[in-house]
Amino acid sequence: DRQELADIVGNTRLKNILKRLVIFLLAYDFEREKNPFFEFGGGFSTVVFLHGEPGTGKTMFYRALATLLRDYCEKFSIPYQILDFPKDLVDSFQGKSAQKAAEWFKAYNNPKKITIGGMDDCENVLVDRGGRNASEGSNGIVAVVLTETEGMKTSNHGRAILLGLTNKIGIIDPAVISRMGIVEEVKGPQGAEDFMDQTFLWFK
């Protein structure tokens, strides 16, 4: 669904970060399979993790990021894809969960498309392997994610962003969190100005 960044209240710093990330992706050179931002020494993190209370706007940020990328890519005829990480990955069959996750990452790593991969409700699949909510299936998924995010900034050459979203950062596997280059809390309205903006959006 279409979502504008301007319709998300507050979180100004995060809006600017995500807007820059999309612009960085657009610089990717398909012929050389490199992003010049990396060659210039600038670079940017390609793994982003957003956490916060329910209803603060995490999923809206994902949709806004996807909308922004789609608008730019369609305007300039750049091949792209938006991939949702499946929420039904945890399978009772041994090894099946990890296999499904690996297949998703194979599509994500397509060198012919600029990509945003969205992992919403991460608390359902990336739970702490030592916690009581862990299962063989979720442990397998975590193992795949850790393998795929190892050196991701270098391996995808500035062609793709992996975006994780969760309401319960406390149950996410610590090793997964450590792989996230950008970890930001998404907050709701924080002051009078934000509440006025929110009221304006409601009544508009």
C-alpha positions as CSV (number, residue, x, y, z in Angstrom):
1,D,0.0,0.0,0.0
2,R,1.2,3.5,-0.8
3,Q,2.5,5.4,2.2
4,E,4.0,8.9,2.3
5,L,6.8,9.8,4.7
6,A,5.1,13.1,5.3
7,D,2.1,11.3,6.8
8,I,4.3,9.8,9.6
9,V,4.3,12.0,12.7
10,G,7.6,12.9,14.3
11,N,10.7,10.7,13.9
12,T,12.3,13.4,11.8
13,R,15.9,12.0,12.1
14,L,14.7,8.5,11.0
15,K,12.9,9.9,8.1
16,N,16.0,11.6,6.8
17,I,18.1,8.4,7.3
18,L,15.7,6.3,5.3
19,K,15.3,8.9,2.6
20,R,19.1,9.0,2.2
21,L,19.3,5.2,2.0
22,V,16.9,5.1,-0.9
23,I,18.9,7.7,-2.7
24,F,22.1,5.8,-2.1
25,L,20.6,2.7,-3.6
26,L,19.7,4.5,-6.8
27,A,23.4,5.2,-7.4
28,Y,24.0,1.4,-7.9
29,D,25.8,0.7,-11.2
30,F,24.4,-2.5,-12.7
31,E,27.1,-2.9,-15.3
32,R,29.9,-2.8,-12.8
33,E,27.8,-4.2,-9.9
34,K,29.1,-1.6,-7.6
35,N,27.8,1.4,-5.8
36,P,30.1,4.5,-6.2
37,F,29.2,5.6,-2.7
38,F,31.3,2.7,-1.4
39,E,34.2,3.5,-3.7
40,F,34.2,7.1,-2.6
41,G,34.6,5.9,1.0
42,G,31.1,7.1,2.1
43,G,29.1,3.9,2.1
44,F,26.0,3.3,4.2
45,S,24.5,0.6,6.3
46,T,22.4,-1.9,4.4
47,V,20.9,-3.6,7.4
48,V,18.4,-1.6,9.4
49,F,16.4,-2.6,12.5
50,L,13.4,-0.6,13.8
51,H,11.8,-1.3,17.1
52,G,9.1,0.3,19.3
53,E,5.7,0.0,20.8
54,P,2.8,-1.2,18.6
55,G,1.2,1.6,16.6
56,T,4.2,4.0,16.6
57,G,4.7,3.7,12.8
58,K,7.2,0.9,12.1
59,T,5.2,-0.7,9.3
60,M,4.3,2.7,8.0
61,F,8.1,3.4,7.7
62,Y,8.5,0.2,5.7
63,R,5.7,1.1,3.4
64,A,7.0,4.6,3.0
65,L,10.5,3.3,2.1
66,A,9.0,0.9,-0.4
67,T,6.8,3.7,-1.9
68,L,9.8,6.1,-2.2
69,L,11.9,3.4,-3.9
70,R,9.1,2.4,-6.3
71,D,8.4,6.0,-7.3
72,Y,12.1,6.7,-8.1
73,C,12.7,3.3,-9.9
74,E,9.6,3.6,-12.1
75,K,10.4,7.2,-13.0
76,F,14.0,6.3,-14.1
77,S,13.2,2.7,-15.3
78,I,15.4,1.0,-12.8
79,P,14.6,-2.6,-12.0
80,Y,13.6,-3.2,-8.4
81,Q,11.8,-5.5,-6.1
82,I,10.1,-5.3,-2.6
83,L,10.3,-8.6,-0.8
84,D,8.4,-9.4,2.3
85,F,10.0,-12.0,4.6
86,P,7.3,-14.7,5.0
87,K,5.7,-14.9,8.4
88,D,5.0,-18.6,8.1
89,L,8.6,-19.7,7.8
90,V,8.7,-21.8,11.0
91,D,8.0,-25.3,9.9
92,S,7.7,-28.5,12.0
93,F,9.7,-30.5,9.4
94,Q,13.4,-30.7,10.3
95,G,15.5,-28.3,8.2
96,K,12.5,-26.9,6.3
97,S,12.4,-23.5,8.0
98,A,16.1,-22.9,7.2
99,Q,15.5,-24.0,3.6
100,K,12.6,-21.6,3.2
101,A,14.7,-18.7,4.6
102,A,17.6,-19.6,2.3
103,E,15.3,-19.5,-0.7
104,W,14.0,-16.1,0.3
105,F,17.6,-14.7,0.5
106,K,18.4,-16.2,-2.9
107,A,15.7,-14.0,-4.4
108,Y,16.8,-11.1,-2.2
109,N,20.4,-11.4,-3.5
110,N,19.4,-10.9,-7.2
111,P,22.2,-8.7,-8.6
112,K,19.9,-7.5,-11.4
113,K,17.5,-5.6,-9.1
114,I,17.6,-2.9,-6.4
115,T,15.9,-4.5,-3.4
116,I,14.2,-3.7,-0.2
117,G,13.7,-6.8,2.0
118,G,11.2,-6.3,4.8
119,M,11.2,-8.5,7.9
120,D,8.1,-7.4,9.8
121,D,7.2,-9.0,13.2
122,C,10.7,-10.3,13.6
123,E,9.8,-11.5,17.1
124,N,8.0,-14.5,15.4
125,V,11.1,-15.9,13.6
126,L,14.3,-14.3,15.0
127,V,13.8,-15.2,18.7
128,D,16.8,-15.7,21.0
129,R,18.1,-19.2,20.5
130,G,18.6,-19.6,24.2
131,G,15.1,-18.3,25.2
132,R,12.0,-20.2,26.0
133,N,10.3,-19.2,22.8
134,A,13.0,-20.8,20.6
135,S,12.3,-23.8,18.5
136,E,14.3,-25.9,16.1
137,G,12.6,-24.1,13.2
138,S,13.3,-20.6,14.5
139,N,16.9,-21.6,15.4
140,G,17.4,-22.6,11.8
141,I,16.1,-19.3,10.5
142,V,18.3,-17.3,12.8
143,A,21.3,-19.3,11.6
144,V,20.5,-18.5,8.0
145,V,20.0,-14.8,8.7
146,L,23.3,-14.7,10.5
147,T,25.1,-16.3,7.6
148,E,23.4,-14.0,5.0
149,T,24.0,-10.8,7.0
150,E,27.7,-11.6,7.5
151,G,29.5,-8.8,5.6
152,M,26.2,-7.9,3.8
153,K,27.4,-4.3,3.4
154,T,30.2,-5.5,1.2
155,S,28.5,-8.5,-0.5
156,N,25.5,-6.7,-2.0
157,H,27.7,-3.7,-3.0
158,G,25.1,-1.1,-2.1
159,R,22.3,-2.7,-4.1
160,A,19.9,-3.8,-1.3
161,I,18.5,-2.9,2.1
162,L,17.3,-5.4,4.7
163,L,14.8,-3.9,7.1
164,G,13.8,-5.6,10.3
165,L,10.8,-4.5,12.4
166,T,9.7,-5.7,15.8
167,N,7.6,-4.7,18.9
168,K,9.6,-6.9,21.2
169,I,13.3,-6.2,20.7
170,G,14.0,-8.0,24.0
171,I,13.3,-11.5,22.6
172,I,15.3,-11.0,19.4
173,D,18.5,-13.1,19.2
174,P,21.4,-10.8,20.4
175,A,23.6,-12.0,17.5
176,V,21.0,-10.8,15.0
177,I,20.9,-7.4,16.7
178,S,24.7,-7.2,16.5
179,R,24.5,-7.5,12.7
180,M,22.2,-4.5,12.3
181,G,24.1,-1.5,11.1
182,I,21.3,0.9,12.1
183,V,19.1,0.2,15.1
184,E,16.5,2.9,15.7
185,E,13.5,3.2,18.1
186,V,10.3,4.4,16.4
187,K,8.4,6.6,18.7
188,G,4.9,8.1,18.6
189,P,4.2,11.8,19.0
190,Q,6.7,13.3,21.4
191,G,5.6,16.9,21.9
192,A,3.0,19.6,21.2
193,E,4.2,20.0,17.6
194,D,3.9,16.3,16.9
195,F,0.4,16.1,18.4
196,M,-0.7,19.1,16.4
197,D,0.7,17.3,13.2
198,Q,-1.2,14.2,14.2
199,T,-4.4,16.0,14.8
200,F,-4.0,17.8,11.4
201,L,-3.6,14.4,9.6
202,W,-6.6,12.9,11.4
203,F,-8.9,15.8,10.4
204,K,-7.5,16.3,7.0
